Amino acid sequence: MKLMSVAFKNLKRKKIRSFLTIGGVAIAVAVLVSLIGFDAGYQKALTGDIDKMGYQVLVTAKGCPYEAATLMLKGGGGLRYMEQAVYDKITKDARIDKITPQLIATEFDKDRQNGQGGIVLYMGVDDSYLKLKPWVKFKTGGWFSNDNADEAIMGYEVAELEQRLPGDEIFVPNLNKVLKVAGIFERTGTQDDGVVFLPLKSAQRIFSLPGKLTGIGIKLKDMGELAAFEKTLYNEPGIQVISMAEVKGTIFNLISSAKVMTNSVAMIAILIAVIGVINTILMSVFERTKEIGVMKAIGASRLDIFKIIWLETTFICVIGGIAGDIIAILGSSVVEYILRHVLPYAPKGQLVLITPWLLGVSFIGAVIMGLIAGIYPALRASSMRPVEAIRMGD
């Protein structure tokens, strides 16, 4: 206990130097925690987004697969159209469990966002949409009165933004079309929250796209049939087949490429922090050479000196580890904000997932780092001979 007290007091002698060294350890730990938390959070959020879509396969018009993935996940990208006859043909496949057609259209509304303007996303659907997504519930109102009605169902966020209720009227900008709000969905945590839904036939009529679709969502009875099902559609002209597994893998590969660089930066930060700790303790040992010689002369053993120096190093890394965990927790919202603005696709869920297990592992890692970093300075101090140490300190 006395040795711990001595070690702690030694650190307090050079407060600024100790503080800067602890800060270096804390930043290294915070960077590492944030990167690992991002990896776990992004994968969980992306998986959740894809699972909430309700389908395993998306059929779209031929084009860039990345545009199709964006269209599916984010409701944007290049809009390409295919004939509804493709949907009619696919529905006859006995391997399909559930299937739903979609027609996405966008219009620019100059009155949105306090007059700055914004894009309104519309999606034409039929009642198979609810069969594919049985967890989607109505907050108020209900389904369309018929499949060709001039009615709309609003996602939770767009309804909150425009302060709409069932029975209200909304206008389709640039088309001078009035729609009556039939219902409002509960929050789903997906891109659907910002969509205005129309009956499929109404959407085709209003946007002058008769017999056109932008996508077909499909859920199979048996996922083992996925490869064979995709193969049967390859020869269909004008369409492409995208599986959720492929989209997930493509996005993870893109993120993994960036992670190699960011993880390298984290490792460099940790290495610099370790070097900083060793340098700080060595400087402390050289400054206290005479003091160490006196301590050994009055009876302190080599083990006592070793423990004091080793404890000093460990204290720095323990405090730095705790501070790094705190910085990572407090800064996670800032990191998430930045990531959402730089990533090509950011899921709706929490992007930086910092768990108690992750914090505990990072703290233990900081302690181990301190124990390893302290070995050389502690050996150097404990190996000093009392007389030589006293002379060197004069």
Secondary structure, DSSP 8 states (H G I E B T S, - for coil): -HHHHHHHHHHHHTHHHHHHHHHHHHHHHHHHHHHHHHHHHHHHHHHHHHHHH--SEEEEESS-HHHHHHHHHHS-S----EEHHHHHHHTT-TTEEEEEEEEEEEEEETTTTTTT-EEEEEEEE-THHHHH-TT--EEEE-S-SSTT-SEEEE-HHHHHHHT--TT-EEEETTTTEEEEEEEEE---SSGGGGEEEEEHHHHHHHTT-TTEESEEEEEES-GGGHHHHHHHHTTSTTEEEEEHHHHHHHHHHHHHHHHHHHHHHHHHHHHHHHHHHHHHHHHHHHHTHHHHHHHHHTT--HHHHHHHHHHHHHHHHHHHHHHHHHHHHHHHHHHHHHHHHHSS---SS-SS---HHHHHHHHHHHHHHHHHHTHHHHHHHHT--HHHHHHHH-
